[in-house]
Each structure stands twice: as structure tokens, then as C-alpha cells.
Amino acid sequence: MQHRVALAVIISVLILVGYNYLFPPPEPSEAELAGETAGEVETGGEVAESDQGPKGSVEKIDQVEPAQAPTPAGPVVDTVEHRLVNELLAISVDNLPGGLITGVEPLADQFHDEAADAGIDFLFLGYAGARTLELSFVASESDFAWSRIPGQVRAKDDRSIEIARRQGDVEVIETLTLLDGYEARYEVVVANHGVGEQRHRVELATRMGMSAEQSRYDIHRALCRAPEDMEDFDFDDVEDEDETIKGGLDWWALDSKYFVQALIPAERLSGCVVTSDEAGTAMINTGVGREVTLGPGEQKRYVFGLFVGAKVDSMLQAFPASDSLSALPEVDLTETVDWGWFGKLSKFIGTMMLSLLRWFYSLTGIWGVAIIMLTVVIKATLLPLTIKQYSSMRKMKELQPEMEKLREKYGDDKAKQQQEMQALFQRTGVNPLAGCMPMVLQFPVWIALYAMLGAVVDLYHETFLWLPDLTQPDPYYILPIAMGGLMFLQTRMNPTAGDAAQAKMMQWMMPGIFVVMMLFLPSGLGIYIFANIVLSLIQSFIQLRIKAKDAPEAADGGAKGKKSK
């Protein structure tokens, strides 16, 4: 009997081993292996505690499903890749964890990359190896554990996709709908199917990467619009330490020079956390919601407006243009346009010049010609100031011999020298500051023009003559070198206040400085400076001819006066 039992056990073991060998158990999916609990995911910083949202924002579920035991990962589902398309934008999405959006593609010809035969992915998610629009929960302030699991696609069409994820008693449904232009609607429903309360605080992360070349089109800033003011951070600000904005958040964004990815919640959030990824190839801006407690059978609906595309000022100003986003508060997305150090002043002057530039483009159809026409208008507007500046500099140059005599005579007595200089200026009616004031008054105009030409998306990928892109430097260095030569000629023609050594130094220094600057500045700005120098040379030539003509007449008048005596 014992022998039979032993034999049965051996046969059973052999059968079990043979079955496992012939029919091995399925291996876990990549999503299950990569699953992380919400307790392992950090927010990158803490935000201020906030009161729970109004009770009216929590909805009842039609039917309460029985409670289920929490599971570490959702069921295995097939990977679904989908593409949302409108007339200007295509958004690629899938149902894998880590972020809903895998890439974007602007469809306008202006943003077409001929090498890739596709619209440029201005979020550079491929280079960063990441996604954007990732929903999760603050682990320390949520009653349930939430893993990064694939979602179940419930519905999809050309403009929309709905994905559901459920773990235990909590179900999350995400719906992304592409609207017109660069607008989209992102809706999240968090439902409690259990018999007990579930507390949670959502966080929604956006990402923008850097290209392999790290060009001027890469990450520019992370923006957090608080009720009082807007905070902005560049990559260096968060490379070593995260930045946290507390006390309320109206919207948040990541932008480059000409593109922006902005999220606008229907309800004000608690704050935002700005950080960078471990590889240093992407910037992450996370909006953190307020604490919400869901009773049994209740759900919370979050609605966000999404603007992802080119910084077209008319579209930014009109946001939200779609009726689907009517629940959003009024926001000013034109704040995403960087007007430089002078901010509102540059924006005020630059906006007027941009309107004029676009009008010239409507007449010519060529942006390079429109810039030249704008240069002529600005030069003509500032002509009285430049004429006054030229006249003052010429008078100062004529006084140089007498000024040198006073310096030699009162070289040791600076006070007396300054007193005699002032007396000389009063006798001759010369104001030494008159030559500087016109330049000071022109300075804001130049700064605003620089900000406008350096930020306007209209010039992006626009060509002119040999220039392949007016927002990029001249790749052949023709414009900087030609500009330096013309500027050298200009300094030779124009009168220079100061001694001969200073004048000679300026003749070589100024052209050299401008050549070096234009090696890195957008060629659209270079066209303006080049055209401005040409117009200045024409003006100097005319003024020199007038001066040469007036000199003989003055001499004849003096001679006649002596003869009459």
C-alpha cells in the first residue's frame, strides 16, 4: 500500500512538471511590470492645503457597484493608438500609462518639416522619451492606492477618445476632445463605487522636451498663473531643485519661443510644481488640485481647457473660442508671449508694429519685404530725432578744437575746466546732451521691435532670398558681414564727438560688435538693422551734401559783408 502511494505521488509530480513545461503560465505584461503605486510617486513638492471644493461639484453615480478588493494592476488590455485630427492640429494618444498624449503635429504648411515629411513635434516628446497630460493622485492625500496601468478604450472617433481605468472601488474616466484650432477639452471623472468615503487630490502633469540639437525652439519657460501674478521658470531654475507655487492656480503652461502647451481648469486648483526629468531632457509642470472627499456612489468631474499649438496672438486672445469650453473662467493666454525685459512697454509698442507688419505682408505676400517697409516707416517717424542728433554731433565736432584748448589750459583744474566748457556751450548754443536724447528716446522702440521680431510666430519657417528661416540666424553669415561693412562706412561718414583716438576706436568696435551679435540673432531682425543702416547712410549722404552746399554760401556772404565795409 505504501509503495502505491509513493508511486502515485511520483506520477502526480511528473504530470505537474510536464504540464508546466508544455503549457507555461503567461508572462506579466510590460505595463504590469512597470506598475507603480501612488505611494511611490512623488509630486516634486508640496502645495498649500486647500478647502474641499463646493458640495455641488460632486455628483451622484446612477448605480453603486459592489465594493471590490484593491488590485495592484488593472486587467491586461490591448494597446490602442489613436489620432485626433482637425484642420490645424493632430494629437496622437494611446491607452498606456505615463501620459495620454504621445505627440502633436501642426498641420499648417508653415510648420511642415520637409526632412521628416510631417509637421514638427514642437513638444519634443520623442526626444524626451516621455508623454504629456499624465493624471495621477497625491499619494499622501488620497485614501486609495493608484497604479500606472493601461486603460480601457470605451469610445473613439476622429476628434475624441474616452479611456477608463479602475482599481478597487475607484474608477477614473478620461475624455480628450480636439476642438477647432489649437483648442481641446480634457475631462476627468473620478468615481467612488465603494460603500465608504474616498478622499483624493488629483495632479495633472504636462511635459515638454528638448531636441537633440537643443535649438531656440526648445523649452523656454514653465508658467504658473496664480491669482495675483504669473511666475515663470526656465530650465536652470529647476535643474537642481523643484519650484512650488502655493495659494491658488488659474492656469499653467510650458512654452518654447513660438509654441505653448497650456491647461486651464474650470475650477481654480491649489498650486503647481515645476521640475525636470532625471535625464535633464524635459521640463515638467504639474497642476495640483484641491482635496475632495467622495461619499459612496459619488463622483467628481474635472474639466480642463487645453491650448496646444503656435502662439498666434489672435487665438490666444480669443481663448476659449469653443462653446465646449464655456465653463472655463476668463484668462489671458497672451501672457505666454515673451516680450522681454521691458514687458508691457515692449508689448504696447510691439503690438502696434506687428499690426503694421502684417498689413505690409498682406500687400506684398513676402515677410522680408514687409520688414523692410516697416523699417522705412519707423525711420521716417524717428527722422526728426535723428536729424537733431546729427546736427548736435556736428556742432560738437566743430567745437572740438576749442574744447581741446580748454583742456590743455586748465588741465590740472578740473572745476575751472568744466566751468569754461559750460560757458563755451552757452556762447555757441550747443547742448552736449542733445546728441544722446534722441538715441535714448529711440531705445524703447528698438527693444520692442527686437522683442516683436524675435517672438512673432508669423515669421517661423518663412524664407527670404537666401535666408531659409527668418526666426533663425543667417546660416551663411552674409547678412552679418554685409551689415558690419555698412556700419563701418556709416561711422566714417557721421561726425563723432570725442577725440580722434576715440573716434577711430568706435569706427572698428561698433561694426565688430554688431557682426558678432547678428551671428546669433534672428535674420528677420538682421533685415531690419541692415535696412536701417542703408537708410541712415542715405540720410548722412544727403546731410553732408546740404552742409557742403551751405558752406560756400556762408563764405560768400561773409566776403560780401567785408567788402561792403
Buried (B, 14 or more C-beta within 10 A) or exposed (E): EEEEEEEEEEEEEEEEEEEEEEEEEEEEBEBBEBBBBBEEBBBBBBBEEBEEBEEEBBBEBEEBEEBEEBEEBBEEBEEBEBBBBBEBBBBBBBBBBBBBBBBBBBBBEEBBEEEEEBBBBBBBBEBBEBBBBBBBBBBEBBBBBBBBBBBBBEEBEEBBBBBBBBBBBBBBBBBBBBBBBBBBBBBBBBBBBBEEEBBBBBBBBBBBBBBEEEEBBBBBBBBBBBEEEBBBBEBEBBEEEBBBBBEBBBBBBBBBBBBBBBBBBBBBBBBBBBBBBEEEBBBBBBBBBBBBBBBBBBBBBBBBBBBBBBBBBEBBEEBBBBEBBEEBEEBEBBBBBBBBEBEEBBBEBBBEBBEBBBEBBEEEEBBBBBBBBBBEEBBEEBEEBBEBBBBBBBBBBEBBEBBEEBBEEBEEEEEEBEEBBEEBBEEEEBBBEBBBBBEEEBEBBBBBBBBBBBBBBBBBBBEBEEBBBBBBBBEEEBBBBBBBEBBBBBBEEBBBBBEEEEBEEBBEEBBEEBBEBBBEBBBBBBBBBBBBBBBBBEBBEEBBEEEEEEEEEEEEEEEEEEEEE
